[in-house]
């Protein structure tokens, strides 16, 4: 159910220390001047949301800039032919929604929580005021868009040029780097992602992705447990991904 950010949400000062720390460790946000980082966080509001909470639908007006303190946001949509498209899953320390906030146009994707998530939201008016007052934030956001565009070029090239098995290995490795937690079977990716979700992230059918995952499982590179995935051999996975 769609619920807009509450104006009564508590301020970012109510973040747990480890939640606040993930933003300062983020490569992009951490490069901002310290005073700007603190200004951004001071203007944000905190929401602690369950999995599946819809923040915005494609076509909604821009409402806020979102930062993930804990958990994950899913960025997805439905293509004209009915297929599901999932651009990405973004994790702690990362931000989303700035494009629509800056140009004032509608959201291009559905934004929802992939799991229980602690979220920061910076209202559009506050963000625009801060960008006006701090040109260094405006410049940094431009740099962030450049980085995203380069990443999108690489992703597009991968989808066009790489064999499916290699694309699946790269996706699993990317999810492992961002969300993996060390556990008894290796590196655990516990994102509640179905095989259909993974297929939607690389533009392939669920059946073909399932076959590729089973091959990696047979090679003892990964272990499959319902919607949880373990990376058992990171060296072998990297070799397949970079082949």
SEDRENSE-585471 format. One record per residue (C-alpha): x, y, z. Coordinates in Angstrom, 2 decimals, padded with zeros to 5 digits. Example, Ala and Ser with C-alpha at 12.3 -4.5 7.8 and 13.67 -1.06 7.14 Angstrom:
REM residues 2
+---------+---------+---------+
:       u :       v :       w :
+---------+---------+---------+
:  012.30 : -004.50 :  007.80 :
:  013.67 : -001.06 :  007.14 :
+---------+---------+---------+
END
This chain:
REM residues 243
+---------+---------+---------+
:       u :       v :       w :
+---------+---------+---------+
:  000.00 :  000.00 :  000.00 :
:  001.37 :  003.41 : -001.00 :
:  002.03 :  005.70 :  001.92 :
:  003.90 :  009.00 :  001.47 :
:  006.66 :  009.86 :  003.93 :
:  005.18 :  011.13 :  007.17 :
:  005.94 :  014.71 :  008.09 :
:  005.83 :  013.50 :  011.69 :
:  008.71 :  011.08 :  011.18 :
:  011.48 :  011.48 :  013.77 :
:  014.65 :  013.39 :  012.84 :
:  017.86 :  011.69 :  011.73 :
:  019.34 :  012.28 :  015.18 :
:  017.37 :  009.17 :  016.16 :
:  019.50 :  007.00 :  013.90 :
:  021.52 :  004.34 :  015.67 :
:  025.28 :  005.08 :  015.59 :
:  025.96 :  002.19 :  013.21 :
:  023.16 :  003.39 :  010.91 :
:  024.60 :  006.89 :  010.70 :
:  028.11 :  005.50 :  010.19 :
:  027.18 :  003.68 :  006.95 :
:  026.56 :  007.01 :  005.23 :
:  029.93 :  008.46 :  006.22 :
:  031.61 :  005.26 :  004.95 :
:  029.87 :  005.50 :  001.58 :
:  032.38 :  006.40 : -001.13 :
:  030.29 :  009.22 : -002.64 :
:  028.69 :  010.67 :  000.50 :
:  031.92 :  010.33 :  002.47 :
:  033.71 :  012.65 :  000.01 :
:  031.33 :  015.51 :  000.80 :
:  032.65 :  018.15 :  003.22 :
:  031.83 :  017.16 :  006.77 :
:  029.63 :  020.21 :  007.29 :
:  027.52 :  019.28 :  004.23 :
:  027.13 :  015.69 :  005.38 :
:  025.86 :  016.85 :  008.75 :
:  023.52 :  019.39 :  007.13 :
:  022.00 :  016.68 :  004.92 :
:  021.49 :  014.26 :  007.80 :
:  020.08 :  016.98 :  010.07 :
:  017.34 :  017.76 :  007.54 :
:  016.35 :  014.12 :  007.02 :
:  013.55 :  012.22 :  008.74 :
:  013.78 :  008.58 :  009.80 :
:  011.31 :  005.86 :  008.83 :
:  011.54 :  002.24 :  009.95 :
:  009.56 :  000.31 :  007.37 :
:  008.58 : -003.33 :  006.78 :
:  009.43 : -005.28 :  003.64 :
:  007.25 : -004.47 :  000.66 :
:  006.42 : -000.90 :  001.69 :
:  005.86 :  001.21 : -001.44 :
:  007.48 :  004.63 : -001.26 :
:  006.60 :  005.74 : -004.79 :
:  005.08 :  004.40 : -007.97 :
:  006.24 :  005.17 : -011.48 :
:  004.51 :  008.40 : -012.49 :
:  004.23 :  009.77 : -008.94 :
:  005.46 :  013.33 : -008.35 :
:  008.88 :  013.61 : -006.73 :
:  008.51 :  013.86 : -002.98 :
:  011.87 :  013.24 : -001.36 :
:  015.46 :  012.08 : -001.65 :
:  015.93 :  008.71 :  000.05 :
:  018.94 :  007.30 :  001.88 :
:  019.17 :  003.69 :  003.07 :
:  020.48 :  003.44 :  006.64 :
:  019.76 : -000.29 :  006.97 :
:  017.99 : -002.83 :  004.77 :
:  017.45 : -002.31 :  001.03 :
:  015.33 : -000.52 : -001.57 :
:  014.16 : -002.19 : -004.76 :
:  013.96 : -000.11 : -007.94 :
:  011.64 : -001.77 : -010.43 :
:  008.91 : -001.35 : -013.02 :
:  006.71 : -003.30 : -015.43 :
:  007.59 : -003.14 : -019.14 :
:  004.91 : -002.50 : -021.80 :
:  004.91 : -006.22 : -022.69 :
:  004.12 : -007.14 : -019.07 :
:  007.60 : -008.34 : -018.10 :
:  009.06 : -007.24 : -014.78 :
:  012.13 : -005.03 : -014.91 :
:  014.32 : -004.53 : -011.86 :
:  017.00 : -001.90 : -012.29 :
:  018.75 : -002.50 : -009.00 :
:  018.59 : -003.19 : -005.28 :
:  020.37 : -000.51 : -003.29 :
:  021.72 : -001.03 :  000.19 :
:  023.01 :  000.82 :  003.25 :
:  024.77 :  004.13 :  002.71 :
:  023.30 :  004.75 : -000.74 :
:  020.82 :  007.37 : -001.95 :
:  018.07 :  007.44 : -004.56 :
:  015.44 :  009.82 : -005.93 :
:  017.62 :  012.85 : -006.60 :
:  016.94 :  012.98 : -010.36 :
:  013.19 :  013.48 : -009.94 :
:  013.76 :  015.85 : -007.03 :
:  016.13 :  018.03 : -009.08 :
:  014.19 :  018.22 : -012.36 :
:  010.74 :  018.21 : -010.74 :
:  009.43 :  015.49 : -013.03 :
:  007.71 :  012.25 : -012.06 :
:  009.33 :  009.08 : -010.74 :
:  010.60 :  006.75 : -013.46 :
:  010.51 :  003.60 : -011.33 :
:  008.60 :  001.98 : -008.49 :
:  010.52 :  002.35 : -005.23 :
:  009.80 : -000.07 : -002.40 :
:  011.54 : -001.74 :  000.50 :
:  013.04 : -005.13 : -000.30 :
:  013.28 : -006.06 :  003.37 :
:  012.78 : -004.36 :  006.76 :
:  014.49 : -001.03 :  006.14 :
:  015.57 :  002.06 :  008.03 :
:  015.17 :  004.95 :  005.62 :
:  016.11 :  008.61 :  005.60 :
:  013.95 :  011.00 :  003.58 :
:  014.87 :  014.56 :  002.70 :
:  011.85 :  016.53 :  001.40 :
:  012.26 :  018.03 : -002.07 :
:  011.93 :  021.67 : -000.90 :
:  014.61 :  021.20 :  001.77 :
:  016.94 :  019.49 : -000.67 :
:  016.59 :  022.25 : -003.29 :
:  017.22 :  024.91 : -000.64 :
:  020.34 :  023.09 :  000.53 :
:  021.62 :  022.72 : -003.04 :
:  021.15 :  026.46 : -003.50 :
:  023.07 :  027.19 : -000.31 :
:  025.77 :  024.59 : -000.92 :
:  027.08 :  024.53 : -004.52 :
:  029.47 :  021.76 : -003.47 :
:  026.48 :  019.48 : -002.86 :
:  025.09 :  020.38 : -006.28 :
:  028.44 :  019.59 : -007.91 :
:  028.69 :  016.30 : -006.01 :
:  025.23 :  015.27 : -007.19 :
:  026.27 :  015.95 : -010.77 :
:  029.29 :  013.70 : -010.21 :
:  026.99 :  011.02 : -008.79 :
:  024.85 :  011.12 : -011.95 :
:  027.98 :  010.67 : -014.07 :
:  028.99 :  007.62 : -012.02 :
:  025.51 :  006.12 : -012.38 :
:  025.49 :  006.72 : -016.12 :
:  028.85 :  004.99 : -016.53 :
:  027.57 :  002.08 : -014.43 :
:  024.47 :  001.87 : -016.64 :
:  026.66 :  001.78 : -019.77 :
:  028.65 : -001.12 : -018.30 :
:  025.47 : -002.99 : -017.32 :
:  024.02 : -002.53 : -020.81 :
:  027.22 : -003.79 : -022.40 :
:  027.22 : -006.83 : -020.10 :
:  023.62 : -007.71 : -020.97 :
:  024.37 : -007.48 : -024.69 :
:  027.77 : -009.16 : -024.81 :
:  028.19 : -011.64 : -021.95 :
:  026.98 : -015.25 : -021.81 :
:  024.13 : -015.68 : -019.33 :
:  026.19 : -017.81 : -016.94 :
:  028.76 : -015.01 : -016.65 :
:  026.05 : -012.36 : -016.19 :
:  024.50 : -014.40 : -013.37 :
:  027.90 : -014.81 : -011.71 :
:  028.51 : -011.06 : -011.90 :
:  025.10 : -010.32 : -010.43 :
:  025.63 : -012.72 : -007.53 :
:  029.08 : -011.30 : -006.91 :
:  027.75 : -007.73 : -006.96 :
:  024.99 : -008.60 : -004.48 :
:  027.53 : -010.38 : -002.31 :
:  029.81 : -007.33 : -002.16 :
:  026.97 : -005.04 : -001.13 :
:  024.78 : -007.28 :  001.04 :
:  026.82 : -010.38 :  001.91 :
:  027.17 : -011.36 :  005.58 :
:  029.73 : -013.92 :  006.71 :
:  028.09 : -017.13 :  007.95 :
:  028.56 : -020.85 :  008.39 :
:  028.22 : -021.65 :  004.68 :
:  030.22 : -018.70 :  003.36 :
:  028.86 : -015.27 :  002.41 :
:  025.09 : -015.07 :  002.91 :
:  022.86 : -012.90 :  000.69 :
:  019.54 : -012.69 :  002.54 :
:  017.48 : -010.26 :  000.47 :
:  014.29 : -012.25 : -000.05 :
:  014.99 : -012.23 : -003.80 :
:  013.24 : -014.90 : -005.86 :
:  014.75 : -016.36 : -009.01 :
:  012.19 : -014.28 : -010.94 :
:  013.61 : -011.18 : -009.23 :
:  017.15 : -012.13 : -010.24 :
:  015.99 : -012.81 : -013.79 :
:  014.37 : -009.36 : -013.92 :
:  017.73 : -007.79 : -013.00 :
:  019.53 : -009.26 : -016.01 :
:  016.72 : -009.42 : -018.56 :
:  016.53 : -013.21 : -018.82 :
:  013.85 : -015.82 : -018.22 :
:  013.44 : -017.38 : -014.79 :
:  014.03 : -020.84 : -016.29 :
:  017.40 : -019.89 : -017.79 :
:  018.53 : -018.14 : -014.60 :
:  017.43 : -021.16 : -012.58 :
:  019.57 : -023.42 : -014.77 :
:  022.58 : -021.13 : -014.37 :
:  022.19 : -020.98 : -010.58 :
:  021.91 : -024.76 : -010.42 :
:  025.11 : -025.06 : -012.43 :
:  026.90 : -022.78 : -009.95 :
:  025.44 : -024.87 : -007.13 :
:  026.68 : -028.08 : -008.78 :
:  030.15 : -026.51 : -009.05 :
:  029.93 : -025.81 : -005.28 :
:  030.34 : -022.10 : -005.92 :
:  027.00 : -021.16 : -004.33 :
:  024.34 : -022.77 : -002.17 :
:  020.62 : -022.14 : -002.69 :
:  018.19 : -021.96 :  000.22 :
:  014.74 : -020.70 : -000.82 :
:  015.17 : -016.90 : -001.18 :
:  018.55 : -016.97 :  000.60 :
:  021.77 : -017.50 : -001.34 :
:  025.22 : -018.39 : -000.05 :
:  028.51 : -017.73 : -001.84 :
:  030.64 : -020.71 : -000.86 :
:  033.66 : -020.10 : -003.10 :
:  034.33 : -016.40 : -003.75 :
:  037.51 : -017.12 : -005.73 :
:  035.72 : -019.46 : -008.14 :
:  032.81 : -017.03 : -008.49 :
:  035.18 : -014.18 : -009.35 :
:  036.93 : -016.36 : -011.94 :
:  033.60 : -017.14 : -013.66 :
:  032.42 : -013.51 : -013.47 :
:  035.67 : -012.14 : -014.92 :
:  036.26 : -014.86 : -017.53 :
+---------+---------+---------+
END
